[in-house]
Amino acid sequence: ALLAEAGYPDGFTCSLMIADSSLRNSMALAIQEQLAQIGINVTIKQEDSATQRDEIGAGTVAPLFLQGLGGPYCDINLIASIGFTEGARYCTWVSPEFMDLASQAASEMDAEKRVALYSQMQQMMVDEAPALWLYQQDTLYAYNSKKVQNWTARTDEVVLMDGVSVAG
């Protein structure tokens, strides 16, 4: 019904670009299958990661694409600068209003005011939907707790080894 209301009563066809990896291949097939159920025919295309990144930056990437970010990206300022700053590596959307809020938040020293600015930024991202994050892949760690002493996994993917020791 929503597709018909938007002017696509018979659905439509679009491309989904992925950088080749087994996880992205599996995700792309799942997305293709789910969208087919509502009348959207998805053609999956694969290319190398560097080409996809260049296409994202140039604004020539396919309408749908899967791209991952790794590292300590729990900070909205970092996500805003990577994905929503004109000329940035993964920029797909530019909004002067959003960037103004990001600039204000980055320089705001009052914690409550900074949170309010972040909330406005997040609401803009909900309203404008410049990107849809499908999932958050948590980092997995494996280590021998009998040998590795004084180490705790962090939620931001940063591995700090200060104070860590390894028993022989």
DSSP file (Angstrom, degrees, kcal/mol; ACC not computed):
  #  RESIDUE AA STRUCTURE BP1 BP2  ACC     N-H-->O    O-->H-N    N-H-->O    O-->H-N    TCO  KAPPA ALPHA  PHI   PSI    X-CA   Y-CA   Z-CA
    1    1 A A     >        0   0    0      0, 0.0     4,-2.4     0, 0.0     5,-0.2   0.000 360.0 360.0 360.0 -40.2    0.0    0.0    0.0
    2    2 A L  H  >  +     0   0    0      2,-0.2     4,-1.7     1,-0.2     6,-0.2   0.883 360.0  51.1 -67.5 -37.3    2.8    2.4    0.8
    3    3 A L  H  4>S+     0   0    0      2,-0.2     5,-3.2     1,-0.2     4,-0.2   0.923 111.2  48.0 -64.7 -42.5    4.5    1.7   -2.5
    4    4 A A  H >45S+     0   0    0      1,-0.2     3,-1.5     3,-0.2    -2,-0.2   0.913 110.2  52.1 -62.6 -42.5    1.3    2.3   -4.4
    5    5 A E  H 3<5S+     0   0    0     -4,-2.4    -1,-0.2     1,-0.3    -2,-0.2   0.827 107.8  52.7 -61.9 -32.0    0.8    5.6   -2.4
    6    6 A A  T 3<5S-     0   0    0     -4,-1.7    -1,-0.3    -5,-0.2    -2,-0.2   0.432 129.3 -96.5 -84.4   0.6    4.3    6.6   -3.4
    7    7 A G  T < 5S+     0   0    0     -3,-1.5    -3,-0.2    -4,-0.2    -2,-0.1   0.629  99.2 104.0  96.6  14.7    3.5    6.0   -7.1
    8    8 A Y    > < +     0   0    0     -5,-3.2     3,-1.8    -6,-0.2    -4,-0.2  -0.527  29.7 157.0-125.2  64.3    4.9    2.5   -7.5
    9    9 A P  T 3  S+     0   0    0      0, 0.0    -5,-0.2     0, 0.0    -1,-0.1   0.782  82.2  41.3 -62.7 -25.7    1.9    0.2   -7.5
   10   10 A D  T 3  S-     0   0    0      1,-0.4     2,-0.1    -7,-0.1    -2,-0.0   0.201 114.4-120.2-103.5  14.5    3.9   -2.5   -9.3
   11   11 A G    <   -     0   0    0     -3,-1.8    -1,-0.4    29,-0.1     2,-0.3  -0.351  29.2-114.1  78.1-164.1    7.0   -2.1   -7.3
   12   12 A F  E     -a   40   0A   0     27,-1.1    29,-2.7    -3,-0.1     2,-0.4  -0.963  11.7-112.4-161.3 172.3   10.4   -1.1   -8.8
   13   13 A T  E     +a   41   0A   0     -2,-0.3     2,-0.3    27,-0.2    29,-0.2  -0.925  35.8 161.8-115.9 139.3   13.9   -2.4   -9.5
   14   14 A C  E     -a   42   0A   0     27,-2.3    29,-2.5    -2,-0.4     2,-0.3  -0.958  33.2-108.9-148.5 167.7   17.1   -1.0   -8.0
   15   15 A S  E     -a   43   0A   0     -2,-0.3    49,-1.3    27,-0.2     2,-0.5  -0.742  14.6-157.3-100.8 147.6   20.7   -2.0   -7.4
   16   16 A L  E     -ab  44  64A   0     27,-2.8    29,-2.7    -2,-0.3     2,-0.4  -0.983  15.1-156.3-121.7 114.8   22.3   -2.9   -4.2
   17   17 A M  E     +ab  45  65A   0     47,-2.7    49,-2.1    -2,-0.5     2,-0.4  -0.778  15.8 176.6 -96.2 132.3   26.1   -2.5   -4.3
   18   18 A I  E     -ab  46  66A   0     27,-2.6    29,-2.0    -2,-0.4     2,-0.5  -0.976  33.0-124.6-132.4 148.5   28.3   -4.4   -1.9
   19   19 A A  E     -a   47   0A   0     47,-0.6    29,-0.2    -2,-0.4     5,-0.2  -0.807  54.4 -94.1 -84.3 133.1   32.0   -4.8   -1.4
   20   20 A D  S    S+     0   0    0     27,-1.1     2,-0.3    -2,-0.5    29,-0.1  -0.271  72.2 126.2 -61.1 119.6   32.7   -8.5   -1.7
   21   21 A S     >  -     0   0    0     -2,-0.1     4,-2.7     1,-0.1     5,-0.2  -0.920  64.6-116.1-163.5 152.6   32.7  -10.3    1.6
   22   22 A S  H  > S+     0   0    0     -2,-0.3     4,-2.2     1,-0.2     5,-0.2   0.887 115.6  49.5 -62.9 -38.8   30.9  -13.4    2.9
   23   23 A L  H  > S+     0   0    0      2,-0.2     4,-2.5     1,-0.2    -1,-0.2   0.942 113.7  44.8 -65.4 -46.4   29.0  -11.4    5.6
   24   24 A R  H  > S+     0   0    0      1,-0.2     4,-2.9     2,-0.2    -2,-0.2   0.868 111.1  54.6 -67.0 -34.8   27.9   -8.7    3.1
   25   25 A N  H  X S+     0   0    0     -4,-2.7     4,-2.2     2,-0.2    -1,-0.2   0.938 110.8  45.6 -61.1 -45.7   26.9  -11.3    0.6
   26   26 A S  H  X S+     0   0    0     -4,-2.2     4,-2.0     2,-0.2    -2,-0.2   0.914 114.2  48.1 -63.5 -43.7   24.7  -13.0    3.1
   27   27 A M  H  X S+     0   0    0     -4,-2.5     4,-2.6     1,-0.2    -2,-0.2   0.918 110.7  51.6 -63.0 -43.1   23.2   -9.6    4.2
   28   28 A A  H  X S+     0   0    0     -4,-2.9     4,-2.8     1,-0.2    -2,-0.2   0.904 109.3  49.6 -62.2 -42.2   22.6   -8.6    0.6
   29   29 A L  H  X S+     0   0    0     -4,-2.2     4,-2.3     2,-0.2    -1,-0.2   0.894 111.3  49.4 -64.4 -39.3   20.8  -11.9   -0.2
   30   30 A A  H  X S+     0   0    0     -4,-2.0     4,-2.4     2,-0.2    -2,-0.2   0.918 113.0  46.7 -64.8 -43.4   18.6  -11.4    2.9
   31   31 A I  H  X S+     0   0    0     -4,-2.6     4,-2.7     2,-0.2     5,-0.3   0.924 111.7  51.5 -63.5 -44.6   17.8   -7.8    1.9
   32   32 A Q  H  X S+     0   0    0     -4,-2.8     4,-1.8     1,-0.2    10,-0.3   0.920 112.2  46.3 -57.9 -45.9   17.0   -8.9   -1.7
   33   33 A E  H  X S+     0   0    0     -4,-2.3     4,-1.1     2,-0.2    -1,-0.2   0.917 113.6  47.5 -65.1 -44.7   14.7  -11.6   -0.5
   34   34 A Q  H  < S+     0   0    0     -4,-2.4     4,-0.4     1,-0.2     3,-0.4   0.906 113.1  47.4 -66.3 -41.8   12.8   -9.4    2.0
   35   35 A L  H ><>S+     0   0    0     -4,-2.7     5,-2.5     1,-0.2     3,-1.3   0.839 104.7  61.1 -69.6 -31.3   12.4   -6.5   -0.5
   36   36 A A  H ><5S+     0   0    0     -4,-1.8     3,-1.4    -5,-0.3    -1,-0.2   0.841  94.1  65.3 -61.1 -32.3   11.1   -8.9   -3.1
   37   37 A Q  T 3<5S+     0   0    0     -4,-1.1    -1,-0.3    -3,-0.4    -2,-0.2   0.727 107.2  40.3 -64.3 -21.5    8.3   -9.8   -0.8
   38   38 A I  T < 5S-     0   0    0     -3,-1.3    -1,-0.3    -4,-0.4    -2,-0.2   0.268 128.5 -91.4-111.7  11.2    6.9   -6.2   -1.1
   39   39 A G  T < 5S+     0   0    0     -3,-1.4   -27,-1.1     1,-0.3     2,-0.7   0.623  83.0 129.6  96.3  13.5    7.6   -5.9   -4.8
   40   40 A I  E   < -a   12   0A   0     -5,-2.5     2,-0.7   -29,-0.2    -1,-0.3  -0.907  44.9-152.7-104.6 116.5   11.1   -4.3   -4.9
   41   41 A N  E     -a   13   0A   0    -29,-2.7   -27,-2.3    -2,-0.7     2,-0.5  -0.788  13.8-162.9 -90.4 116.3   13.4   -6.2   -7.3
   42   42 A V  E     -a   14   0A   0     -2,-0.7     2,-0.6   -10,-0.3   -27,-0.2  -0.877   9.7-158.1-107.5 126.9   17.0   -5.8   -6.1
   43   43 A T  E     -a   15   0A   0    -29,-2.5   -27,-2.8    -2,-0.5     2,-0.5  -0.914  16.9-143.4-100.3 121.0   20.0   -6.5   -8.3
   44   44 A I  E     -a   16   0A   0     -2,-0.6     2,-0.4   -29,-0.2   -27,-0.2  -0.725  19.5-176.0 -88.9 130.0   23.1   -7.2   -6.3
   45   45 A K  E     -a   17   0A   0    -29,-2.7   -27,-2.6    -2,-0.5     2,-0.4  -0.977   9.5-151.9-125.1 140.2   26.3   -5.9   -7.7
   46   46 A Q  E     +a   18   0A   0     -2,-0.4     2,-0.3   -29,-0.2   -27,-0.2  -0.876  21.7 156.6-113.6 144.4   29.8   -6.5   -6.2
   47   47 A E  E     -a   19   0A   0    -29,-2.0   -27,-1.1    -2,-0.4     2,-0.1  -0.946  47.4 -78.2-151.0 170.2   32.9   -4.3   -6.4
   48   48 A D     >  -     0   0    0     -2,-0.3     4,-2.1   -29,-0.2     3,-0.2  -0.377  42.2-114.6 -74.0 156.4   36.0   -3.9   -4.4
   49   49 A S  H  > S+     0   0    0      1,-0.2     4,-2.6     2,-0.2     5,-0.2   0.852 112.6  54.3 -60.4 -40.0   35.9   -1.8   -1.3
   50   50 A A  H  > S+     0   0    0      2,-0.2     4,-2.1     1,-0.2    -1,-0.2   0.901 109.3  48.2 -64.6 -40.4   38.1    1.0   -2.5
   51   51 A T  H  > S+     0   0    0     -3,-0.2     4,-2.4     2,-0.2    -2,-0.2   0.923 111.9  49.6 -64.7 -44.1   35.9    1.6   -5.6
   52   52 A Q  H  X S+     0   0    0     -4,-2.1     4,-2.5     1,-0.2    -2,-0.2   0.926 109.8  50.8 -61.1 -44.2   32.8    1.6   -3.5
   53   53 A R  H  X S+     0   0    0     -4,-2.6     4,-2.3     1,-0.2    -1,-0.2   0.904 110.5  49.7 -60.7 -41.2   34.3    4.1   -1.1
   54   54 A D  H  X S+     0   0    0     -4,-2.1     4,-2.0     1,-0.2    -1,-0.2   0.900 110.7  49.8 -63.7 -40.6   35.3    6.4   -4.1
   55   55 A E  H  X>S+     0   0    0     -4,-2.4     5,-2.2     2,-0.2     6,-1.1   0.869 108.8  52.5 -66.8 -36.9   31.7    6.1   -5.5
   56   56 A I  H ><5S+     0   0    0     -4,-2.5     3,-0.9     1,-0.2    -2,-0.2   0.960 111.6  46.1 -61.6 -49.7   30.3    7.0   -2.1
   57   57 A G  H 3<5S+     0   0    0     -4,-2.3    -2,-0.2    32,-0.3    -1,-0.2   0.830 114.9  47.2 -61.8 -33.8   32.5   10.1   -1.9
   58   58 A A  H 3<5S-     0   0    0     -4,-2.0    -1,-0.2    -5,-0.2    -2,-0.2   0.547 110.3-120.9 -85.6  -7.9   31.6   11.1   -5.5
   59   59 A G  T <<5S+     0   0    0     -3,-0.9    -3,-0.2    -4,-0.9    -4,-0.1   0.724  85.6 109.3  75.9  20.7   27.9   10.6   -5.0
   60   60 A T      < +     0   0    0     -5,-2.2    -4,-0.2    -6,-0.2    -5,-0.1   0.309  40.8 122.0-110.9   7.2   27.7    7.9   -7.7
   61   61 A V  S    S-     0   0    0     -6,-1.1     4,-0.1     1,-0.1    -9,-0.0  -0.275  74.8 -84.7 -68.0 157.5   27.2    4.8   -5.6
   62   62 A A        -     0   0    0      2,-0.1    -1,-0.1     1,-0.1   -46,-0.1  -0.139  43.0-104.1 -57.5 157.6   24.1    2.7   -6.2
   63   63 A P  S    S+     0   0    0      0, 0.0     2,-0.4     0, 0.0   -47,-0.1   0.838 112.2  36.2 -56.2 -33.9   20.8    3.8   -4.5
   64   64 A L  E    S+b   16   0A   0    -49,-1.3   -47,-2.7     2,-0.0     2,-0.3  -0.970  75.9 159.7-118.2 136.4   21.4    0.9   -1.9
   65   65 A F  E     -b   17   0A   0     -2,-0.4     2,-0.5   -49,-0.2   -47,-0.2  -0.992  32.8-135.4-152.8 151.3   24.8   -0.1   -0.7
   66   66 A L  E     +b   18   0A   0    -49,-2.1   -47,-0.6    -2,-0.3     2,-0.3  -0.934  32.7 162.1-107.2 126.4   26.3   -1.9    2.2
   67   67 A Q        -     0   0    0     -2,-0.5     2,-0.3   -49,-0.1    -2,-0.1  -0.996  20.7-150.0-142.0 142.2   29.3   -0.4    3.8
   68   68 A G        -     0   0    0     -2,-0.3     2,-0.4     2,-0.0    -2,-0.0  -0.841   2.7-156.9-115.7 152.9   30.8   -1.0    7.2
   69   69 A L        -     0   0    0     -2,-0.3     2,-0.4     2,-0.1     4,-0.1  -0.974  11.8-165.0-121.9 140.5   32.8    1.2    9.6
   70   70 A G        +     0   0    0     -2,-0.4    87,-0.0     2,-0.1    -2,-0.0  -0.943  42.5  49.7-125.6 150.5   35.1   -0.2   12.2
   71   71 A G  S    S-     0   0    0     -2,-0.4     2,-2.1     2,-0.0    87,-0.1  -0.726 102.9 -28.1 121.4-171.5   36.7    1.3   15.2
   72   72 A P  S    S+     0   0    0      0, 0.0     3,-0.3     0, 0.0    85,-0.1  -0.462  72.5 148.7 -80.9  72.4   35.5    3.4   18.2
   73   73 A Y        +     0   0    0     -2,-2.1     6,-0.1     1,-0.2    84,-0.1  -0.127  27.7 112.2-101.8  37.4   32.5    5.0   16.4
   74   74 A C        +     0   0    0     82,-0.2     2,-0.5     4,-0.0    -1,-0.2   0.449  56.9  93.5 -84.6   0.8   30.1    5.4   19.4
   75   75 A D     >  -     0   0    0     -3,-0.3     4,-2.0     1,-0.1     3,-0.5  -0.844  67.1-150.6-100.9 122.0   30.5    9.2   19.1
   76   76 A I  H  > S+     0   0    0     -2,-0.5     4,-2.9     1,-0.2     5,-0.2   0.819  97.5  59.0 -62.5 -30.9   27.9   11.1   17.1
   77   77 A N  H  > S+     0   0    0      2,-0.2     4,-2.2     1,-0.2    -1,-0.2   0.901 107.0  47.0 -64.0 -38.5   30.4   13.8   16.2
   78   78 A L  H  > S+     0   0    0     -3,-0.5     4,-2.2     2,-0.2     5,-0.2   0.927 113.7  46.7 -68.3 -44.3   32.7   11.2   14.6
   79   79 A I  H  X S+     0   0    0     -4,-2.0     4,-2.9     1,-0.2     5,-0.5   0.917 112.8  50.9 -62.2 -43.1   29.8    9.6   12.7
   80   80 A A  H  X S+     0   0    0     -4,-2.9     4,-1.8     1,-0.2    -1,-0.2   0.897 112.0  46.5 -62.0 -40.2   28.7   13.1   11.6
   81   81 A S  H  < S+     0   0    0     -4,-2.2     4,-0.4    -5,-0.2    -1,-0.2   0.866 118.0  41.5 -73.5 -33.9   32.1   14.0   10.4
   82   82 A I  H  < S+     0   0    0     -4,-2.2     8,-1.5    -5,-0.1    -2,-0.2   0.910 130.7  21.6 -76.4 -43.8   32.7   10.7    8.5
   83   83 A G  H  < S+     0   0    0     -4,-2.9     9,-1.6    -5,-0.2    10,-0.8   0.653 129.1  34.8-104.1 -17.2   29.3   10.3    6.9
   84   84 A F  S  < S+     0   0    0     -4,-1.8     2,-0.5    -5,-0.5    11,-0.5   0.032  85.8  99.1-135.2  29.7   27.6   13.7    6.8
   85   85 A T  S >  S-     0   0    0     -4,-0.4     3,-2.8     9,-0.1     6,-0.2  -0.982  82.0-105.4-116.3 125.4   30.3   16.3    6.2
   86   86 A E  T 3  S+     0   0    0     -2,-0.5     3,-0.1     1,-0.3    -2,-0.1  -0.210 105.9  14.6 -52.5 128.1   30.7   17.5    2.6
   87   87 A G  T 3  S+     0   0    0      1,-0.3    -1,-0.3   -30,-0.2   -30,-0.1   0.336  93.3 138.2  88.4  -6.3   33.7   15.9    1.0
   88   88 A A    X   -     0   0    0     -3,-2.8     3,-1.5     1,-0.1    -1,-0.3  -0.299  68.4-103.8 -71.9 159.5   34.2   13.3    3.8
   89   89 A R  T 3  S+     0   0    0      1,-0.3   -32,-0.3    -3,-0.1    -6,-0.1   0.834 117.0  24.3 -53.0 -42.7   35.1    9.7    2.8
   90   90 A Y  T 3  S+     0   0    0     -8,-1.5     2,-0.3   -34,-0.1    -1,-0.3   0.064  85.5 146.9-113.8  23.5   31.6    8.2    3.4
   91   91 A C    <   +     0   0    0     -3,-1.5   -32,-0.2    -6,-0.2    -7,-0.2  -0.446   6.8 153.3 -70.6 124.7   29.5   11.3    2.9
   92   92 A T        +     0   0    0     -9,-1.6     2,-0.3     1,-0.3    -1,-0.2   0.373  66.4  37.5-124.6  -3.2   26.1   10.6    1.3
   93   93 A W        -     0   0    0    -10,-0.8     2,-0.4     2,-0.0    -1,-0.3  -0.976  59.5-166.1-154.2 132.9   24.1   13.5    2.7
   94   94 A V        +     0   0    0     -2,-0.3    -9,-0.1    -3,-0.1     3,-0.1  -0.990  11.3 169.9-126.0 127.5   24.9   17.2    3.4
   95   95 A S     >  -     0   0    0    -11,-0.5     4,-2.7    -2,-0.4     5,-0.2  -0.952  24.0-156.4-135.8 114.7   22.8   19.4    5.5
   96   96 A P  H  > S+     0   0    0      0, 0.0     4,-2.1     0, 0.0     5,-0.1   0.875  99.1  53.3 -56.9 -36.5   24.0   22.9    6.5
   97   97 A E  H  > S+     0   0    0      2,-0.2     4,-2.1     1,-0.2     5,-0.1   0.922 109.9  47.2 -64.8 -43.2   21.6   22.8    9.5
   98   98 A F  H  > S+     0   0    0      1,-0.2     4,-2.5     2,-0.2    -1,-0.2   0.925 112.6  48.9 -63.1 -45.2   22.9   19.4   10.6
   99   99 A M  H  X S+     0   0    0     -4,-2.7     4,-2.4     1,-0.2    -1,-0.2   0.847 108.3  54.2 -66.0 -32.8   26.5   20.6   10.3
  100  100 A D  H  X S+     0   0    0     -4,-2.1     4,-2.4    -5,-0.2    -1,-0.2   0.924 109.8  47.1 -64.6 -43.5   25.7   23.7   12.2
  101  101 A L  H  X S+     0   0    0     -4,-2.1     4,-2.8     2,-0.2    -2,-0.2   0.909 111.8  51.2 -62.7 -41.3   24.3   21.6   15.1
  102  102 A A  H  X S+     0   0    0     -4,-2.5     4,-2.3     2,-0.2    -2,-0.2   0.905 110.7  48.5 -62.6 -41.6   27.4   19.4   14.9
  103  103 A S  H  X S+     0   0    0     -4,-2.4     4,-1.2     2,-0.2    -1,-0.2   0.914 112.7  47.7 -65.2 -43.6   29.7   22.3   15.1
  104  104 A Q  H  X S+     0   0    0     -4,-2.4     4,-0.8     1,-0.2     3,-0.4   0.932 113.0  48.6 -61.8 -45.3   27.8   23.8   18.1
  105  105 A A  H >< S+     0   0    0     -4,-2.8     3,-0.6     1,-0.2    -2,-0.2   0.887 107.2  55.6 -63.8 -39.5   27.8   20.5   19.9
  106  106 A A  H 3< S+     0   0    0     -4,-2.3    -1,-0.2     1,-0.2    -2,-0.2   0.794 116.6  36.2 -65.1 -27.5   31.5   19.9   19.4
  107  107 A S  H 3< S+     0   0    0     -4,-1.2     2,-0.5    -3,-0.4    -1,-0.2   0.446  89.5 111.5-105.4  -0.7   32.3   23.2   21.0
  108  108 A E    <<  -     0   0    0     -4,-0.8     6,-0.0    -3,-0.6    -4,-0.0  -0.623  42.2-173.4 -79.1 124.4   29.6   23.3   23.7
  109  109 A M        +     0   0    0     -2,-0.5     2,-0.6     5,-0.0    -1,-0.2   0.719  61.6  89.2 -89.2 -23.7   31.1   22.9   27.2
  110  110 A D     >  -     0   0    0      1,-0.2     4,-2.5     2,-0.0     5,-0.2  -0.673  69.7-150.0 -79.2 118.5   27.8   22.6   29.1
  111  111 A A  H  > S+     0   0    0     -2,-0.6     4,-2.4     1,-0.2     5,-0.2   0.871  93.5  50.0 -59.8 -41.7   26.9   18.9   29.1
  112  112 A E  H  > S+     0   0    0      2,-0.2     4,-2.0     1,-0.2    -1,-0.2   0.903 112.8  46.6 -66.1 -40.4   23.1   19.4   29.2
  113  113 A K  H  > S+     0   0    0      2,-0.2     4,-2.1     1,-0.2    -2,-0.2   0.889 111.6  52.0 -67.3 -38.3   23.2   21.8   26.2
  114  114 A R  H  X S+     0   0    0     -4,-2.5     4,-2.5     2,-0.2    -2,-0.2   0.917 109.2  49.8 -64.3 -42.9   25.5   19.4   24.3
  115  115 A V  H  X S+     0   0    0     -4,-2.4     4,-2.5     1,-0.2    -1,-0.2   0.895 109.2  52.4 -62.2 -40.1   23.1   16.6   24.9
  116  116 A A  H  X S+     0   0    0     -4,-2.0     4,-1.9     2,-0.2    -1,-0.2   0.897 110.0  48.1 -63.1 -40.2   20.2   18.7   23.6
  117  117 A L  H  X S+     0   0    0     -4,-2.1     4,-2.3     2,-0.2    -2,-0.2   0.910 111.1  50.4 -66.4 -42.3   22.2   19.5   20.5
  118  118 A Y  H  X S+     0   0    0     -4,-2.5     4,-2.8     1,-0.2    -2,-0.2   0.904 108.6  53.3 -60.6 -40.6   23.0   15.8   20.0
  119  119 A S  H  X S+     0   0    0     -4,-2.5     4,-2.3     1,-0.2    -1,-0.2   0.896 107.9  49.7 -62.4 -40.1   19.3   15.1   20.4
  120  120 A Q  H  X S+     0   0    0     -4,-1.9     4,-2.1     2,-0.2    -1,-0.2   0.908 111.0  50.1 -63.6 -41.4   18.4   17.6   17.7
  121  121 A M  H  X S+     0   0    0     -4,-2.3     4,-2.0     1,-0.2    -2,-0.2   0.934 111.4  47.8 -61.7 -46.4   21.0   16.0   15.4
  122  122 A Q  H  X S+     0   0    0     -4,-2.8     4,-1.9     1,-0.2    -1,-0.2   0.884 109.8  52.6 -63.9 -38.2   19.6   12.5   16.0
  123  123 A Q  H  X S+     0   0    0     -4,-2.3     4,-2.9     2,-0.2    -1,-0.2   0.892 107.6  52.1 -65.5 -37.8   16.1   13.7   15.4
  124  124 A M  H  X S+     0   0    0     -4,-2.1     4,-3.2     1,-0.2     5,-0.4   0.904 108.1  51.8 -61.4 -40.5   17.2   15.2   12.1
  125  125 A M  H  X S+     0   0    0     -4,-2.0     4,-1.5     2,-0.2     6,-0.3   0.855 111.7  46.5 -66.6 -33.7   18.7   11.9   11.1
  126  126 A V  H  < S+     0   0    0     -4,-1.9    -2,-0.2     2,-0.2    -1,-0.2   0.934 117.3  43.0 -69.2 -46.6   15.4   10.2   12.0
  127  127 A D  H  < S+     0   0    0     -4,-2.9    -2,-0.2     1,-0.2    -3,-0.2   0.898 125.1  32.6 -68.2 -41.7   13.3   12.7   10.0
  128  128 A E  H  < S-     0   0    0     -4,-3.2    -1,-0.2    -5,-0.2    -3,-0.2   0.722  86.6-154.6 -89.1 -23.8   15.6   12.9    7.0
  129  129 A A     <  +     0   0    0     -4,-1.5    -3,-0.1    -5,-0.4    -4,-0.1   0.922  23.5 170.0  46.6  58.3   16.8    9.3    7.0
  130  130 A P        +     0   0    0      0, 0.0     2,-0.3     0, 0.0    -1,-0.1   0.738  69.8   4.5 -69.7 -20.5   20.1   10.0    5.2
  131  131 A A        -     0   0    0     -6,-0.3     2,-0.5     2,-0.0    -2,-0.1  -0.976  66.8-139.3-157.3 152.0   21.3    6.5    6.0
  132  132 A L        -     0   0    0     -2,-0.3     2,-0.7    -3,-0.1     0, 0.0  -0.973  13.0-148.7-118.7 119.6   19.8    3.4    7.6
  133  133 A W        -     0   0    0     -2,-0.5     3,-0.1     1,-0.2    -2,-0.0  -0.789  10.2-168.5 -88.1 118.2   22.1    1.4    9.9
  134  134 A L        -     0   0    0     -2,-0.7     2,-0.3     1,-0.2    -1,-0.2   0.845  61.1 -19.7 -78.7 -35.2   21.0   -2.2    9.6
  135  135 A Y        -     0   0    0      2,-0.0     2,-0.6     0, 0.0    -1,-0.2  -0.986  53.0-121.8-165.0 163.4   22.9   -3.6   12.5
  136  136 A Q        -     0   0    0     -2,-0.3     2,-0.7    -3,-0.1    -3,-0.0  -0.973  24.4-149.8-115.8 116.4   25.8   -3.1   14.9
  137  137 A Q        -     0   0    0     -2,-0.6     2,-0.1     1,-0.0    -2,-0.0  -0.777  16.4-141.7 -88.5 116.3   28.3   -5.9   14.8
  138  138 A D        -     0   0    0     -2,-0.7     2,-0.3     1,-0.1    17,-0.1  -0.437  19.8-108.5 -75.6 150.8   29.9   -6.2   18.2
  139  139 A T        -     0   0    0     -2,-0.1     2,-0.4    16,-0.1    -1,-0.1  -0.603  30.3-146.9 -78.4 137.2   33.6   -6.9   18.5
  140  140 A L        -     0   0    0     -2,-0.3     2,-0.4     2,-0.0    -1,-0.0  -0.884  12.2-166.6-107.3 138.2   34.4  -10.4   19.7
  141  141 A Y        -     0   0    0     -2,-0.4     2,-0.4     2,-0.0    12,-0.0  -0.964   6.5-173.1-123.5 140.5   37.4  -11.1   21.9
  142  142 A A        +     0   0    0     -2,-0.4     2,-0.3     2,-0.0    -2,-0.0  -0.997  21.4 145.4-130.6 129.2   39.0  -14.4   22.7
  143  143 A Y        -     0   0    0     -2,-0.4     2,-1.0     5,-0.0    -2,-0.0  -0.985  53.3-102.0-157.3 159.6   41.8  -14.7   25.2
  144  144 A N    >>  -     0   0    0     -2,-0.3     4,-3.2     1,-0.2     3,-1.2  -0.769  27.9-164.5 -89.0 104.4   43.1  -17.1   27.8
  145  145 A S  T 34 S+     0   0    0     -2,-1.0    -1,-0.2     1,-0.3     6,-0.1   0.650  86.7  60.8 -68.5 -14.6   42.0  -15.6   31.1
  146  146 A K  T 34 S+     0   0    0      1,-0.1    -1,-0.3     3,-0.1     3,-0.1   0.758 117.8  28.9 -80.1 -24.9   44.4  -17.8   33.1
  147  147 A K  T <4 S+     0   0    0     -3,-1.2    20,-3.2     1,-0.1     2,-0.7   0.810 111.2  66.3-101.8 -39.5   47.4  -16.2   31.2
  148  148 A V  E  < S-C  166   0B   0     -4,-3.2     2,-0.3    18,-0.2     3,-0.3  -0.766  72.1-169.0 -90.1 117.3   46.2  -12.7   30.4
  149  149 A Q  E     +C  165   0B   0     16,-3.3    16,-1.8    -2,-0.7    -3,-0.1  -0.820  56.2  11.2-111.4 146.1   45.8  -10.8   33.6
  150  150 A N  S    S+     0   0    0     -2,-0.3     2,-0.4     1,-0.2    -1,-0.2   0.835  87.4 130.2  64.5  38.2   44.2   -7.4   34.3
  151  151 A W        -     0   0    0     -3,-0.3     2,-0.4    -6,-0.1    -1,-0.2  -0.982  31.5-177.7-125.0 136.3   42.5   -6.9   30.9
  152  152 A T        -     0   0    0     -2,-0.4     8,-0.3     8,-0.2     2,-0.1  -0.998  28.9-119.0-131.4 133.0   38.8   -6.0   30.3
  153  153 A A        -     0   0    0     -2,-0.4     2,-0.3     6,-0.1     6,-0.1  -0.446  29.7-141.7 -67.3 140.9   37.1   -5.7   26.9
  154  154 A R    >   -     0   0    0      4,-0.4     3,-0.7    -2,-0.1    -1,-0.0  -0.692  12.3-130.5-102.3 157.8   35.7   -2.2   26.2
  155  155 A T  T 3  S+     0   0    0     -2,-0.3   -16,-0.1     1,-0.2    -1,-0.1   0.583 102.2  62.7 -81.9 -10.2   32.5   -1.4   24.5
  156  156 A D  T 3  S-     0   0    0      2,-0.2    -1,-0.2   -84,-0.1   -82,-0.2   0.261 109.0-115.0-101.8  13.0   34.1    1.1   22.1
  157  157 A E  S <  S+     0   0    0     -3,-0.7     2,-0.4     1,-0.2    -2,-0.1   0.455  71.7 135.1  70.7   3.1   36.4   -1.4   20.3
  158  158 A V        -     0   0    0    -87,-0.1     2,-0.7     1,-0.0    -4,-0.4  -0.702  46.2-149.2 -82.5 131.1   39.5    0.3   21.7
  159  159 A V        -     0   0    0     -2,-0.4     2,-0.5    -3,-0.1    -6,-0.1  -0.897  16.0-174.7-104.8 111.5   42.0   -2.3   23.0
  160  160 A L        -     0   0    0     -2,-0.7    -8,-0.2    -8,-0.3    -2,-0.0  -0.896  13.4-175.1-107.1 133.6   44.1   -0.8   25.8
  161  161 A M    >   +     0   0    0     -2,-0.5     3,-1.8   -10,-0.1     2,-0.2   0.248  34.2 136.1-112.2  12.1   46.9   -2.9   27.3
  162  162 A D  T 3  S+     0   0    0      1,-0.3     3,-0.1     3,-0.0    -2,-0.1  -0.430  82.5   5.2 -61.7 127.4   48.0   -0.6   30.2
  163  163 A G  T 3  S+     0   0    0      1,-0.3    -1,-0.3    -2,-0.2     2,-0.2   0.438  97.1 136.3  80.1  -0.8   48.5   -2.8   33.2
  164  164 A V    <   -     0   0    0     -3,-1.8     2,-0.3   -16,-0.0    -1,-0.3  -0.564  30.8-173.8 -80.6 142.1   48.0   -6.0   31.4
  165  165 A S  E     -C  149   0B   0    -16,-1.8   -16,-3.3    -2,-0.2     2,-0.5  -0.950  17.5-141.1-132.9 157.6   50.4   -8.9   32.0
  166  166 A V  E     -C  148   0B   0     -2,-0.3     2,-0.2   -18,-0.2   -18,-0.2  -0.973  17.1-139.8-121.2 121.0   50.8  -12.3   30.5
  167  167 A A              0   0    0    -20,-3.2   -21,-0.0    -2,-0.5    -2,-0.0  -0.567 360.0 360.0 -79.6 143.4   51.6  -15.3   32.7
  168  168 A G              0   0    0     -2,-0.2    -1,-0.1     0, 0.0   -21,-0.1   0.432 360.0 360.0 -74.3 360.0   54.2  -17.8   31.4
